[in-house]
Amino acid sequence: MYDQANVFAKILRKEIPAKVVLETEYALAFHDVHPQAPIHVLVIPKGAYVSMDDFSARATPDEIAGFVRAIGETARTLGVEADGYRVLSNVGAAAGQEVPHLHVHIFAGRSLGPMLSKRD
C-alpha cells in the first residue's frame, strides 16, 4: 500500500521544500538532503508507486517512458554524463529503501568504486 504521508509525497504536494533540478510531467528530480556523494540527486515518478515492481506493473507506458527519460535528462542537466555517474534504486527494507515511494539516486562527482564489496 502506498503511504500518502511519506516525505516524497509531501514534496510532490509542495508541503516540504526541495532543491529541484528538473520537473517534468511525469517526474521530479531534486537534491538529497543527506548527500552520500558530491552530487546526489533523487528522481521520483509523480505517481503513487512504492517500488520498481509496483511501477512496472501499474504505470502507463507514458509514465514509464517519462520517468526513464527524466533520469537521463537529469544527468545531462547536472553535467555528469562525461565523467560518469551511478543510478541506484533500493527496493524493500532488506535493500535499504527508506522512503516507500519509488525513487532512484543519481550519484556523481567522485570515483564511486565497486557497487558491492568483494568477498573472499
Beta strands, then each sheet from edge to edge (+ up, - down):
strand 1: 20-23
strand 2: 27-31
strand 3: 39-45
strand 4: 86-88
strand 5: 104-108
sheet 1: 1+ 2- 3+ 5- 4+
end
